[in-house]
Amino acid sequence: MRKFFEIQGRFDCPFIVEVSLNHNCRDEIIPILESLKYIYSQTDLCTTIMDSIAQDVNKTSSSRRGRPGMDYWQILVLSAVRLGCNLDYDKLQDLAEQHRALRQIMGVGDWNPDNQFDWRRINDNIHKVQPDTIREISQWIAEAGHLLVPEAPKAVRGDSFVVPTNIHYPTDSSLIGDGLRKLLEIAPTLAKLVHEGGWRQYKHLEAVFMNYFIIIT
């Protein structure tokens, strides 16, 4: 037995759209949770997404029979957090059980600590949502975002950081050295193909080249 989400309000949990988030925090989970709040506030969009998830989760079963299962909304929230934060299921379980704002957006109150989310349970439910459904949901959310902020596609935020490398600077001498090194490597093979001699001492030539190259550089 499953439902879209818990309609009945709780004293120990605010309404999803009223969940307080720290927008000064730079963690990637904050914009994800804020986006989920917006999706929940848009009835048509939320219903469309829930219907799409329901078709995958209860593809061969009835949502009105059996023991209570994870809500479709909770499946969406956990799927979004896992993909958006690139989490494994152990980390996702810890957040689902300990992160207060995440639990409130899932509709889980403070007076219900026994409502646990084992990683196997999360895995079984999230894997029911098909890749095509995820792509459709992503497209719907992107379209909703463009309607909300039409100017957003014209700007992008980037960040940079220093990466240590061992790539040498391509000076003239190094480029010449690379060319000669490759020439001495393939010339003996080409000489055999065209039956030309004169490359018996190519190993010696490589050693001579390296000595001069070290002096130059």
C-alpha positions, 0 to 999 in steps of 0.5 A: 500500500502506497500513497503520494505523500502524507496529506495529514499535517503533524504537530512535530513536523512543519509543512514541507514548503515551510521547512527552514533551510540555511541558505548561507550553507554552501553544501550541495544538499541545500539547493536540492532541498529548496528545489524539492520544496518548490516542486511540492508547492506546484500542484500540477508539476508535483502530481505529474511527477508522482504519477510517473513514479507510481507507474514504475513503483507499482507497475505490476501491483496495486497501490491500495493493497499490502503493507504500507510502503515508502511514499512516492514523495519520499522516493523522489526526495531520496532519489534527488538527494542521492543523484544531486550529492553523488551519495552511496546508499550508506551515506544516504541512509545516515542523512535520511535518519539524522538530517532534520531538514531532509526528514521534514521535507520527507514528511517525517516528524521528530516524534517518530524516531522509529521511522528508519530508512535502511539502505536496503529499503532505500535501494529497493525503492529507488531502483524501481524508478526507471532511467527513462522516468528520471530523464522525463522528471529532469526535463519537467523540472528544467522547464519549470525552472526556466519559467520561474527564472527565465534569465537563468540560462544566460548565466553560469557559475563556475569554480576553479582550483589548482591541479598539480601535474607533471606535464613539461612546458612545451618549449622549442627544445622539448618539441624538437626532442619529442619529434626526434625521439619518435623518429628514432623509434619508428624509423627502424620499423619503416626501414625494414618495410621498404628494405632499406639498411643503415639503422642497425645502430639506432639504439646507439643513436638514441643514446647520443640524442639523449646526451645532446638533449640533456645538454640543450635543456 
